[in-house]
Amino acid sequence: MFVQMIEMTTTKIADIEAIMNEWMSATEGRRSAKRSLLAKDRERPDTYVQVVEFPSYEEAMANSALPETAALSGKLAALCDSGPTFRNLDTVRVDDL
C-alpha cells in the first residue's frame, strides 16, 4: 500500500470539501485512490491533513495523471492559505487495532 499525505492551511474547508465531492463524482470508476481521511489539527488553527491510500505508488501516479486530478490540484491550491504540501509514503506496517 502507498499513502499520500497532504497538509494544508485554509479557512475555506467547506469549499475544499465541495471540490473533493466534485472530483469523486468526476472520477468514479477511474480513480485508483481507495480511501481518504481528512483531519483537522487541534494545535494549529485552520490546518488540515488529508491521508489518501492507494494500492501502489504506480497507481497513485496514474491517479495523479487524471485530468480531473490536475484540475483539483489547481483549485485546491487556490483555496489554501499555505500548501498544499505533499508527502509520498510507502507503507511499512498496518495494524488493525
PyMOL commands that set and color helices and strands:
alter all, ss='L'
color gray80, all
select helices_A, chain A and resi 13-26+57-64+67-79
alter helices_A, ss='H'
color red, helices_A
select strands_A, chain A and resi 2-9+35-40+47-54+82-90
alter strands_A, ss='S'
color yellow, strands_A
deselect
rebuild
show_as cartoon
